[in-house]
Amino acid sequence: MVVGRIKAEVRPLRLIECRVVEQSLNVFLQDDWHVRVFDGSGAVRNSTDIHVGDSLLCTLDRPGRHVGIPVTETIAEF
């Protein structure tokens, strides 16, 4: 037996788009103070404090992660 669920939530999101060498990257982050990333100098930044032109640290990996953990389920974003 297969059991599944669908959870629909309305949350403000930020689309972060950037280039690393010759590769384009993008990620959706929840626009909330408790969602954090590292800036180019390694300091912690809240997603609410990210602005156009800021430098952020990233790692190249396969798509499909939730809170940093790989997700093997089907992901449908719309």
N, C-alpha and C positions, 0 to 999 in steps of 0.2 A: 504494500500500500504506500502511495506517495502522498505526503502531506506538505502543503505549502501555504504561504500567506502573501498578501500584498498589503503594504503599508504606505499610505499616501500622506505626506505631510507638506504643509506650506511653510517654507523657510526662506529667508533672504540668502541668496548665494552670490558669490563673486566668481567671475570667470577670469582666471589668471592665464595669460598667454605670453609665451616667451620663446626665445631662440637659444639653443645651446649648440655652439659651433655652427653646423649647417642644418640642424634638426629643429623643427618647430614642436613645441610642447604646449599642452593646456591642461588645466585642472580646475574643477569646480570646488570652491571652499565655502563652507557656511560662513556667512558674514556675521560673525559673533566674536566677542572679545576672547572667549575661551578656546578658540581655534587658533593655533600658533604655528608659525614656520620660522626658519632661520634666515636672517638676511645675509648679504654677501660677506659680512665680517664675522658671521657666526653668532650674532646676538639674536635673542628670541624676539619675535614680532607678532603681535596679535593680527589676525586677518583684517580687522577693522582699521589697522594702521598701514596697510599696503597701498601705495600710490603708483600711478603710471611713472615708469622710469626707474623704480626701485630695483635694486639687485637682490636676488634671493638665491639660496642654495637649493640644489635639486639633485636627484639621482635618476639615471635612465634605467627604466625597468619596464616589464610588460604591464599593459593596462589591467585594471581590475583589482583595486585595493580598497579596503575600508579600514580606517584608522591604522593604516600602515601594514595591514595583514592581507596577503593575497586572497582573493575571492575566486572560487572556481565555479560558482553558480552563474546562471545566465543573468546578464545585467541589461536592462532596458531603460534607457534614459530618454525622456521626452518632455 
